[in-house]
Amino acid sequence: MTATHTSVALPARLMQAQAQAVANELASILGACVSEGGKAVLDASALSQFDSSALAVILACRRAVLAQGAQLQITGLPARAQALAKVYGLSELLH
């Protein structure tokens, strides 16, 4: 079986009001497109307006990818999001 590589990007604005819809959409795309042994990339570099719900979206994407037996790499995570992840004890899950 050939491993696939899938890349998706988070939107620039990701607040609680949009979080569930974004999580559902991205997790669905990632879950459907990545295969066992594959790798998915979640590009967070566009994030400029966000709250802690952005971390929930990232974790939903991570769960979708792991469920397919693949790995998720998160790129471009802004420093403020990294700081939030540290506060919530999620840093290890995002690397």
Backbone as CSV, one residue per row, in Angstrom:
resi,resn,N_x,N_y,N_z,CA_x,CA_y,CA_z,C_x,C_y,C_z
1,MET,0.842,-1.174,0.000,0.000,0.000,0.000,0.891,1.242,0.000
2,THR,0.524,2.218,-0.781,1.270,3.451,-0.864,0.759,4.442,0.173
3,ALA,1.669,5.022,0.936,1.295,6.021,1.933,0.955,7.322,1.226
4,THR,-0.003,8.012,1.743,-0.384,9.279,1.139,0.064,10.435,2.007
5,HIS,0.123,11.583,1.391,0.502,12.806,2.087,-0.592,13.826,1.794
6,THR,-1.235,14.313,2.824,-2.334,15.253,2.682,-2.010,16.508,3.465
7,SER,-2.343,17.651,2.907,-2.094,18.909,3.599,-3.354,19.766,3.572
8,VAL,-3.706,20.315,4.724,-4.828,21.248,4.828,-4.384,22.423,5.684
9,ALA,-5.091,23.535,5.529,-4.732,24.750,6.268,-5.883,25.208,7.144
10,LEU,-5.522,25.706,8.304,-6.507,26.333,9.180,-6.816,27.728,8.640
11,PRO,-8.022,28.225,8.885,-8.363,29.578,8.426,-7.669,30.645,9.274
12,ALA,-7.668,31.874,8.788,-7.042,32.982,9.523,-7.797,33.291,10.813
13,ARG,-9.124,33.149,10.771,-9.946,33.420,11.953,-10.582,32.109,12.412
14,LEU,-10.329,31.771,13.653,-10.880,30.529,14.194,-11.264,30.749,15.654
15,MET,-12.531,31.113,15.825,-13.064,31.380,17.154,-14.094,30.302,17.481
16,GLN,-14.576,30.311,18.691,-15.509,29.284,19.151,-16.709,29.124,18.218
17,ALA,-17.207,30.222,17.683,-18.389,30.162,16.817,-18.160,29.315,15.562
18,GLN,-16.940,29.306,15.040,-16.634,28.541,13.834,-15.988,27.185,14.123
19,ALA,-15.551,26.977,15.334,-14.699,25.831,15.651,-15.308,24.477,15.276
20,GLN,-16.556,24.236,15.634,-17.146,22.927,15.369,-17.255,22.653,13.876
21,ALA,-17.677,23.643,13.110,-17.800,23.458,11.663,-16.435,23.226,11.017
22,VAL,-15.435,23.993,11.429,-14.079,23.827,10.881,-13.521,22.467,11.277
23,ALA,-13.701,22.078,12.526,-13.213,20.774,12.993,-13.853,19.649,12.195
24,ASN,-15.163,19.706,12.009,-15.858,18.664,11.249,-15.343,18.577,9.823
25,GLU,-15.191,19.735,9.178,-14.747,19.763,7.782,-13.325,19.233,7.630
26,LEU,-12.395,19.774,8.423,-10.996,19.376,8.283,-10.768,17.934,8.715
27,ALA,-11.405,17.510,9.803,-11.243,16.118,10.254,-11.782,15.158,9.205
28,SER,-12.881,15.521,8.568,-13.458,14.688,7.515,-12.514,14.587,6.319
29,ILE,-11.973,15.721,5.899,-11.030,15.725,4.770,-9.806,14.889,5.102
30,LEU,-9.224,15.130,6.255,-8.008,14.410,6.640,-8.269,12.923,6.800
31,GLY,-9.360,12.574,7.458,-9.686,11.166,7.659,-9.907,10.420,6.364
32,ALA,-10.470,11.102,5.393,-10.765,10.463,4.110,-9.553,10.397,3.184
33,CYS,-8.626,11.322,3.340,-7.537,11.439,2.369,-6.220,10.797,2.781
34,VAL,-6.056,10.557,4.055,-4.786,9.987,4.499,-4.962,8.486,4.703
35,SER,-3.930,7.724,4.406,-4.028,6.278,4.563,-3.057,5.797,5.632
36,GLU,-3.230,4.548,6.019,-2.372,3.970,7.054,-0.907,4.131,6.650
37,GLY,-0.117,4.593,7.596,1.300,4.813,7.339,1.574,6.144,6.668
38,GLY,0.531,6.882,6.340,0.688,8.163,5.672,0.961,9.293,6.645
39,LYS,1.025,10.466,6.083,1.316,11.647,6.882,0.414,12.774,6.411
40,ALA,-0.149,13.491,7.356,-0.956,14.662,7.051,-0.278,15.876,7.662
41,VAL,-0.398,16.985,6.978,0.166,18.238,7.466,-0.978,19.216,7.678
42,LEU,-1.005,19.802,8.856,-1.981,20.829,9.188,-1.223,22.149,9.281
43,ASP,-1.477,23.027,8.334,-0.784,24.314,8.276,-1.561,25.346,9.091
44,ALA,-0.950,25.794,10.165,-1.599,26.767,11.051,-1.037,28.168,10.869
45,SER,-0.233,28.377,9.848,0.453,29.659,9.690,-0.489,30.829,9.406
46,ALA,-1.678,30.566,8.878,-2.618,31.649,8.589,-3.344,32.150,9.841
47,LEU,-3.332,31.358,10.906,-4.061,31.742,12.122,-3.608,33.104,12.630
48,SER,-4.539,34.030,12.677,-4.202,35.341,13.223,-5.199,35.766,14.298
49,GLN,-6.463,35.391,14.155,-7.479,35.652,15.172,-8.015,34.307,15.631
50,PHE,-7.767,33.965,16.885,-8.207,32.672,17.381,-8.323,32.699,18.893
51,ASP,-9.051,31.721,19.403,-9.131,31.526,20.842,-8.754,30.079,21.121
52,SER,-8.951,29.638,22.335,-8.525,28.286,22.698,-9.263,27.197,21.927
53,SER,-10.391,27.522,21.329,-11.103,26.508,20.547,-10.303,26.082,19.316
54,ALA,-9.343,26.894,18.897,-8.465,26.487,17.789,-7.698,25.226,18.169
55,LEU,-7.332,25.109,19.445,-6.641,23.899,19.898,-7.554,22.688,19.799
56,ALA,-8.829,22.879,20.087,-9.785,21.767,19.961,-9.895,21.315,18.516
57,VAL,-9.847,22.248,17.589,-9.888,21.907,16.160,-8.649,21.101,15.780
58,ILE,-7.502,21.549,16.235,-6.256,20.836,15.937,-6.302,19.419,16.508
59,LEU,-6.803,19.276,17.728,-6.896,17.953,18.341,-7.891,17.055,17.603
60,ALA,-8.980,17.624,17.095,-9.944,16.845,16.308,-9.289,16.337,15.027
61,CYS,-8.490,17.172,14.406,-7.765,16.762,13.207,-6.763,15.658,13.538
62,ARG,-6.094,15.809,14.654,-5.121,14.803,15.095,-5.815,13.457,15.308
63,ARG,-6.969,13.466,15.978,-7.703,12.219,16.214,-8.118,11.553,14.902
64,ALA,-8.570,12.358,13.942,-9.009,11.810,12.647,-7.852,11.143,11.915
65,VAL,-6.700,11.765,11.979,-5.517,11.216,11.295,-5.019,9.957,12.012
66,LEU,-4.930,10.013,13.332,-4.478,8.849,14.093,-5.420,7.665,13.901
67,ALA,-6.706,7.914,13.757,-7.684,6.841,13.551,-7.441,6.096,12.243
68,GLN,-6.763,6.760,11.311,-6.444,6.123,10.031,-5.056,5.475,10.053
69,GLY,-4.410,5.505,11.200,-3.075,4.907,11.318,-1.987,5.768,10.713
70,ALA,-2.238,7.059,10.630,-1.276,7.983,10.037,-0.768,8.963,11.091
71,GLN,0.107,9.839,10.665,0.689,10.831,11.567,0.285,12.228,11.128
72,LEU,0.167,13.132,12.093,-0.155,14.523,11.794,1.009,15.407,12.189
73,GLN,1.431,16.242,11.250,2.451,17.249,11.527,1.770,18.608,11.474
74,ILE,1.995,19.416,12.486,1.419,20.750,12.539,2.529,21.747,12.239
75,THR,2.297,22.585,11.242,3.310,23.570,10.863,2.762,24.978,11.063
76,GLY,3.663,25.905,11.310,3.305,27.312,11.377,2.430,27.728,12.548
77,LEU,2.430,26.945,13.613,1.586,27.286,14.767,2.102,28.578,15.410
78,PRO,1.264,29.621,15.458,1.708,30.897,16.029,2.146,30.747,17.491
79,ALA,3.050,31.619,17.894,3.593,31.563,19.258,2.484,31.637,20.313
80,ARG,1.462,32.443,20.072,0.372,32.569,21.047,-0.381,31.243,21.180
81,ALA,-0.562,30.542,20.081,-1.233,29.238,20.131,-0.347,28.222,20.853
82,GLN,0.949,28.299,20.635,1.868,27.409,21.343,1.818,27.678,22.843
83,ALA,1.714,28.951,23.214,1.621,29.313,24.636,0.324,28.784,25.241
84,LEU,-0.776,28.891,24.505,-2.049,28.344,24.985,-1.947,26.828,25.176
85,ALA,-1.323,26.174,24.222,-1.165,24.720,24.309,-0.368,24.342,25.555
86,LYS,0.639,25.136,25.857,1.453,24.865,27.042,0.620,25.022,28.313
87,VAL,-0.189,26.078,28.373,-1.054,26.327,29.532,-2.007,25.147,29.751
88,TYR,-2.555,24.620,28.661,-3.503,23.512,28.753,-2.852,22.134,28.804
89,GLY,-1.522,22.104,28.804,-0.814,20.824,28.876,-0.886,20.015,27.583
90,LEU,-1.033,20.689,26.450,-1.195,20.005,25.171,0.032,20.068,24.267
91,SER,1.076,20.697,24.730,2.251,20.902,23.877,2.770,19.617,23.257
92,GLU,2.862,18.579,24.049,3.403,17.309,23.546,2.547,16.712,22.425
93,LEU,1.244,16.929,22.494,0.345,16.388,21.470,0.465,17.127,20.144
94,LEU,0.995,18.321,20.188,1.068,19.136,18.974,2.414,19.074,18.281
95,HIS,3.302,18.232,18.774,4.639,18.124,18.141,4.855,16.734,17.604
